[in-house]
Amino acid sequence: MKQFPNTKFIVWTGAALIRGETTEENAQRSRQFFNWVKNEWSEEGDNIFIWDFYELETEGGLYFKDEYASGDSHPNATFSQRVAPYFCQRIVDVIKERGDNSSIVGR
């Protein structure tokens, strides 16, 4: 992606799973990986920006919150409608050169 400095990329953190569809060990491993992406892999000043979907799904917890799920680990309509504007805001922030200084969840 850095080979295309005139293009801006937005990378989503991966989706979380509800408690019943993963083990605690795997959920911990996912959290560790997404923290690494946000805190080590992502570099300020480059053309790659993060949108932290994982944080929105877990609200700082380990699992996708049951009230946001559609019965499995897929988002329900209410959650999707709530977070879609956050993604749009993240896009606007990146376009307007605020990507390194604005919220990675888009709030």
LINWO-V312001 format. One record per residue. N is the residue number from 1. RES is the residue in three letters. PHI is phi in whole degrees, -180 to 180 (999 if undefined). D_LAST is the distance of its C-alpha to the last C-alpha in Angstrom with 1 decimal. Layout:
<<N:RES:PHI:D_LAST> <N:RES:PHI:D_LAST>>
This chain:
<<1:MET:999:25.4> <2:LYS:-69:26.3> <3:GLN:-70:29.5> <4:PHE:-120:27.6> <5:PRO:-64:26.1> <6:ASN:-89:25.7> <7:THR:-113:23.4> <8:LYS:-101:19.7> <9:PHE:-115:18.8> <10:ILE:-119:15.6> <11:VAL:-107:16.6> <12:TRP:-85:15.0> <13:THR:-69:15.7> <14:GLY:-69:18.2> <15:ALA:-81:18.1> <16:ALA:-88:19.2> <17:LEU:-110:22.3> <18:ILE:-69:23.3> <19:ARG:-55:25.8> <20:GLY:-74:28.7> <21:GLU:-115:28.2> <22:THR:-155:28.2> <23:THR:-95:29.9> <24:GLU:-62:28.4> <25:GLU:-60:29.7> <26:ASN:-68:27.9> <27:ALA:-65:24.6> <28:GLN:-63:25.0> <29:ARG:-63:25.9> <30:SER:-62:22.8> <31:ARG:-59:20.6> <32:GLN:-61:22.8> <33:PHE:-65:22.5> <34:PHE:-67:18.7> <35:ASN:-65:18.7> <36:TRP:-62:21.3> <37:VAL:-58:19.4> <38:LYS:-72:16.4> <39:ASN:-101:18.8> <40:GLU:-124:22.0> <41:TRP:-70:22.0> <42:SER:-70:19.1> <43:GLU:-120:20.6> <44:GLU:-66:19.1> <45:GLY:91:20.8> <46:ASP:-94:21.5> <47:ASN:-102:20.6> <48:ILE:-118:18.7> <49:PHE:-126:15.0> <50:ILE:-106:13.3> <51:TRP:-116:10.6> <52:ASP:-90:10.7> <53:PHE:-65:11.6> <54:TYR:-57:14.0> <55:GLU:-62:11.6> <56:LEU:-65:10.1> <57:GLU:-72:13.8> <58:THR:-103:15.2> <59:GLU:49:12.9> <60:GLY:88:14.9> <61:GLY:-86:18.1> <62:LEU:-100:20.6> <63:TYR:-124:20.7> <64:PHE:-64:18.7> <65:LYS:-66:18.6> <66:ASP:-56:21.6> <67:GLU:-69:20.0> <68:TYR:-98:17.6> <69:ALA:-94:20.7> <70:SER:-97:23.2> <71:GLY:106:26.1> <72:ASP:-134:25.7> <73:SER:-87:22.9> <74:HIS:-97:21.5> <75:PRO:-64:18.5> <76:ASN:-85:19.6> <77:ALA:-63:18.9> <78:THR:-62:16.8> <79:PHE:-63:14.4> <80:SER:-60:14.4> <81:GLN:-67:13.9> <82:ARG:-73:10.8> <83:VAL:-93:9.0> <84:ALA:-55:10.7> <85:PRO:-63:8.6> <86:TYR:-66:5.7> <87:PHE:-65:8.8> <88:CYS:-61:9.9> <89:GLN:-65:7.3> <90:ARG:-63:8.1> <91:ILE:-61:11.6> <92:VAL:-60:11.6> <93:ASP:-60:10.5> <94:VAL:-66:13.2> <95:ILE:-60:15.7> <96:LYS:-88:15.4> <97:GLU:65:16.1> <98:ARG:-108:12.9> <99:GLY:-60:12.4> <100:ASP:-83:14.0> <101:ASN:-118:12.3> <102:SER:-112:8.5> <103:SER:-64:6.1> <104:ILE:-77:7.9> <105:VAL:-98:5.7> <106:GLY:86:3.8> <107:ARG:-89:0.0>>
